[in-house]
């Protein structure tokens, strides 16, 4: 089974820098994006950095510590040549010759040269000490958000939301789906009801969220904050009751929106300062 790739973006002094991880432990940061701070030809910047003896010593040590398949004999050859006028080095040359794992290249829309965070931050220091500080600051923010998202409270609320979602879908099945609908029509009905809750809580549909966040995996609810998950669980139960009462979707949207705003405001007053407030407005679903 292929590993799940999780992508994030660091923002430093107006530059967007991509990062990704496949194992939730080792993160790779785009050297290409970092190099754009210095030049419009980032590949040349990376090659210039890699050709120095100091850089090769650092890269070789990193591989020795983390890569059991690293090729030390080939590395010694590069180290002896480093610093000579005719010596050149590139990411692909380094990877192919010493079997490196700390630097990788990716093709496609988000392609470029990526390096393990240890290496990428060393590269950022070479580019600019000031720029590195901006990178580190936003990188720490991402790590803080990630730790919060992986916390017990977040997972517990996510599971509660999933449980209430079953109650919600049962109410839809029993009250809103005629027996003669096709599977495609049934799926559409479920999606519409899910987006009713999304609109009431997040101010956007699942599709709109995906279009706004193409670099993220998962869905709009996986990206939710703790208080949003708690309110979502309450909304699913409430919507199930409204469905059983026979209220139309347009009326339910207004009532769900009022519930969401009221509960979000309550949570914000009791100390959840790091949690997002609802966006204002939003179109009405007929």
C-alpha positions as CSV (number, residue, x, y, z in Angstrom):
1,X,0.0,0.0,0.0
2,X,1.3,3.5,-0.9
3,X,2.2,5.8,1.9
4,X,0.0,8.8,2.4
5,X,1.7,12.0,1.5
6,X,0.8,15.0,3.7
7,X,1.7,18.5,2.3
8,X,1.9,21.8,4.1
9,X,3.2,25.2,3.2
10,X,5.6,27.5,5.1
11,X,5.2,31.3,4.5
12,X,8.3,33.4,5.0
13,X,8.7,37.0,3.9
14,X,6.2,36.6,1.2
15,X,7.6,33.3,-0.1
16,X,5.6,30.0,-0.1
17,X,7.8,27.0,0.7
18,X,6.4,23.5,0.3
19,X,7.0,20.7,2.8
20,X,5.8,17.1,2.8
21,X,6.0,14.0,4.8
22,X,5.1,10.4,4.2
23,X,5.7,9.0,7.7
24,X,4.7,11.9,9.9
25,X,8.2,12.0,11.3
26,X,10.6,13.0,8.6
27,X,9.6,16.1,6.8
28,X,11.1,17.3,3.5
29,X,11.2,21.1,2.7
30,X,11.6,22.5,-0.8
31,X,15.1,23.7,-1.4
32,X,13.8,25.1,-4.7
33,X,11.4,27.4,-3.0
34,X,14.0,28.5,-0.4
35,X,16.5,29.3,-3.2
36,X,13.9,31.5,-4.9
37,X,14.6,34.1,-2.2
38,X,18.1,34.5,-3.5
39,X,17.7,34.1,-7.3
40,X,15.2,33.4,-10.1
41,X,17.4,30.5,-11.1
42,X,17.0,28.3,-7.9
43,X,18.6,25.2,-9.5
44,X,21.9,27.1,-9.9
45,X,21.8,28.3,-6.3
46,X,21.4,24.7,-5.1
47,X,24.2,23.5,-7.2
48,X,26.5,26.2,-6.0
49,X,25.7,25.3,-2.4
50,X,26.3,21.6,-3.0
51,X,29.7,22.1,-4.6
52,X,31.4,23.5,-1.5
53,X,33.5,21.2,0.8
54,X,31.7,22.4,3.9
55,X,28.3,21.5,2.4
56,X,29.5,18.0,1.3
57,X,30.9,17.3,4.7
58,X,27.6,18.2,6.3
59,X,25.6,16.1,3.8
60,X,27.9,13.1,4.2
61,X,27.7,13.2,8.0
62,X,23.9,13.4,7.8
63,X,23.7,10.4,5.5
64,X,26.2,8.5,7.7
65,X,23.9,9.0,10.7
66,X,20.6,8.2,9.0
67,X,21.3,6.1,6.0
68,X,22.6,2.5,6.4
69,X,22.9,2.2,2.6
70,X,25.0,5.3,2.2
71,X,28.1,4.8,0.0
72,X,31.1,6.2,1.8
73,X,33.7,5.3,-0.8
74,X,31.9,7.3,-3.5
75,X,31.5,10.1,-0.9
76,X,35.2,10.2,-0.2
77,X,35.8,10.8,-3.9
78,X,33.5,13.8,-4.0
79,X,35.0,15.2,-0.8
80,X,38.5,15.2,-2.3
81,X,37.3,17.1,-5.4
82,X,35.1,19.5,-3.5
83,X,36.3,23.1,-3.7
84,X,38.2,22.6,-7.0
85,X,37.4,25.0,-9.8
86,X,36.1,22.3,-12.1
87,X,34.1,20.4,-9.5
88,X,30.3,20.4,-10.0
89,X,27.5,18.9,-7.9
90,X,23.8,18.6,-8.4
91,X,21.0,16.9,-6.4
92,X,20.6,14.1,-9.0
93,X,24.4,13.5,-9.1
94,X,24.6,13.3,-5.3
95,X,21.6,10.9,-5.0
96,X,22.6,8.6,-7.8
97,X,26.3,8.2,-6.7
98,X,26.1,7.9,-2.9
99,X,22.5,6.5,-2.7
100,X,21.5,9.6,-0.6
101,X,18.1,9.8,1.1
102,X,18.4,13.2,2.7
103,X,17.8,15.0,-0.6
104,X,15.2,14.1,-3.2
105,X,13.8,15.4,-6.4
106,X,10.2,15.5,-7.4
107,X,8.5,16.0,-10.7
108,X,5.1,17.6,-11.5
109,X,3.2,20.7,-10.4
110,X,4.8,20.7,-6.9
111,X,8.2,19.4,-8.2
112,X,11.7,20.5,-7.4
113,X,14.5,19.6,-5.0
114,X,13.5,18.7,-1.5
115,X,15.6,18.0,1.5
116,X,15.1,16.6,5.0
117,X,14.3,19.5,7.4
118,X,17.8,19.1,9.0
119,X,19.4,19.8,5.6
120,X,16.9,22.3,4.4
121,X,17.4,24.6,7.4
122,X,21.2,24.3,6.9
123,X,20.6,25.4,3.3
124,X,18.4,28.3,4.5
125,X,21.2,29.5,6.8
126,X,23.5,29.6,3.8
127,X,20.9,31.6,1.8
128,X,20.2,34.1,4.6
129,X,20.3,33.9,8.4
130,X,17.4,36.4,8.5
131,X,15.3,34.4,6.0
132,X,16.0,31.2,8.0
133,X,14.5,32.7,11.1
134,X,11.3,33.5,9.2
135,X,11.2,30.0,7.9
136,X,11.8,28.5,11.4
137,X,9.0,30.7,12.9
138,X,6.3,29.5,10.5
139,X,7.6,25.9,10.6
140,X,7.2,26.0,14.4
141,X,3.6,27.2,13.9
142,X,2.9,24.3,11.6
143,X,4.4,21.8,14.0
144,X,2.3,23.3,16.8
145,X,-0.9,23.0,14.8
146,X,0.0,19.4,13.9
147,X,0.6,18.5,17.5
148,X,-2.7,19.9,18.5
149,X,-4.4,18.1,15.7
150,X,-2.9,14.8,16.7
151,X,-3.7,15.3,20.4
152,X,-6.1,13.1,22.3
153,X,-8.8,15.8,22.5
154,X,-8.8,16.3,18.7
155,X,-9.1,12.6,18.0
156,X,-11.8,12.1,20.6
157,X,-13.9,14.9,19.2
158,X,-13.3,13.6,15.7
159,X,-14.6,10.2,16.8
160,X,-17.6,11.8,18.5
161,X,-18.4,13.6,15.2
162,X,-18.2,10.4,13.3
163,X,-20.6,8.7,15.7
164,X,-23.1,11.5,15.4
165,X,-22.6,11.4,11.7
166,X,-24.1,7.9,11.8
167,X,-27.1,9.2,13.7
168,X,-27.4,12.0,11.1
169,X,-27.2,9.6,8.1
170,X,-29.8,7.3,9.6
171,X,-32.2,10.2,9.9
172,X,-31.6,11.1,6.3
173,X,-32.1,7.5,5.2
174,X,-35.3,7.1,7.2
175,X,-36.9,10.5,6.3
176,X,-35.5,12.0,3.2
177,X,-34.6,9.1,0.8
178,X,-37.5,7.5,-1.2
179,X,-37.2,3.8,-1.8
180,X,-36.9,4.2,-5.6
181,X,-33.8,6.3,-5.8
182,X,-30.7,5.1,-7.5
183,X,-27.4,4.6,-5.6
184,X,-26.1,7.7,-7.3
185,X,-29.1,9.8,-6.2
186,X,-28.8,8.5,-2.7
187,X,-25.1,9.4,-2.5
188,X,-26.0,12.9,-3.8
189,X,-28.6,13.3,-1.1
190,X,-26.1,12.4,1.6
191,X,-23.5,14.8,0.1
192,X,-26.1,17.6,0.1
193,X,-26.9,17.1,3.7
194,X,-23.2,17.0,4.6
195,X,-22.6,20.2,2.8
196,X,-25.6,21.8,4.6
197,X,-23.6,21.3,7.9
198,X,-20.4,22.5,6.2
199,X,-22.1,25.7,5.1
200,X,-23.6,26.3,8.5
201,X,-20.3,25.7,10.3
202,X,-17.4,26.5,7.9
203,X,-19.2,28.9,5.5
204,X,-18.3,26.8,2.5
205,X,-18.9,23.4,0.9
206,X,-16.4,20.5,0.8
207,X,-15.8,21.2,-2.9
208,X,-15.0,24.9,-2.2
209,X,-12.6,23.9,0.6
210,X,-10.7,21.5,-1.8
211,X,-10.5,24.1,-4.4
212,X,-9.0,26.6,-1.9
213,X,-6.6,24.0,-0.4
214,X,-5.3,21.9,-3.3
215,X,-2.0,21.2,-1.4
216,X,-3.8,19.6,1.5
217,X,-5.0,16.0,1.9
218,X,-8.1,14.8,3.7
219,X,-11.2,16.9,3.8
220,X,-12.7,20.0,5.4
221,X,-13.6,18.1,8.6
222,X,-10.1,16.6,8.9
223,X,-8.8,20.2,8.9
224,X,-11.3,21.4,11.6
225,X,-10.2,22.8,14.9
226,X,-11.2,21.3,18.2
227,X,-14.1,23.6,18.9
228,X,-15.4,23.1,15.3
229,X,-15.5,19.3,15.8
230,X,-17.4,19.7,19.1
231,X,-19.9,22.0,17.5
232,X,-20.2,19.7,14.4
233,X,-21.1,16.8,16.6
234,X,-23.9,18.8,18.2
235,X,-25.1,20.0,14.8
236,X,-25.4,16.5,13.4
237,X,-27.6,15.5,16.3
238,X,-29.7,18.6,16.0
239,X,-30.1,18.3,12.2
240,X,-31.2,14.7,12.7
241,X,-34.0,16.0,15.0
242,X,-34.9,18.7,12.5
243,X,-35.1,16.2,9.7
244,X,-37.5,14.0,11.7
245,X,-39.6,17.1,12.3
246,X,-40.0,17.5,8.6
247,X,-38.3,21.0,8.3
248,X,-37.1,21.9,4.8
249,X,-33.4,22.4,4.1
250,X,-33.6,26.2,3.8
251,X,-35.1,26.4,7.3
252,X,-32.7,23.9,8.8
253,X,-29.7,25.9,7.4
254,X,-30.8,29.0,9.3
255,X,-31.4,27.1,12.6
256,X,-28.1,25.2,12.3
257,X,-26.2,28.4,11.5
258,X,-27.7,30.0,14.7
259,X,-26.7,27.0,16.7
260,X,-23.2,27.0,15.3
261,X,-22.6,30.7,16.0
262,X,-24.1,30.5,19.5
263,X,-22.0,27.5,20.5
264,X,-18.8,28.8,18.9
265,X,-19.2,32.1,20.7
266,X,-19.7,30.2,24.0
267,X,-16.5,28.2,23.4
268,X,-14.5,31.3,22.5
269,X,-15.5,32.9,25.8
270,X,-14.4,30.0,28.0
271,X,-10.8,30.1,26.9
272,X,-10.4,28.4,23.5
273,X,-8.4,31.3,22.2
274,X,-6.5,29.3,19.6
275,X,-9.7,28.1,17.8
276,X,-11.2,29.7,14.7
277,X,-14.4,31.6,14.7
278,X,-17.1,31.1,12.0
279,X,-16.9,33.2,8.8
280,X,-19.7,35.7,8.4
281,X,-22.6,35.2,6.0
282,X,-22.6,32.5,3.4
283,X,-25.1,31.5,0.7
284,X,-28.4,29.9,1.5
285,X,-29.0,26.3,0.3
286,X,-32.4,25.9,-1.2
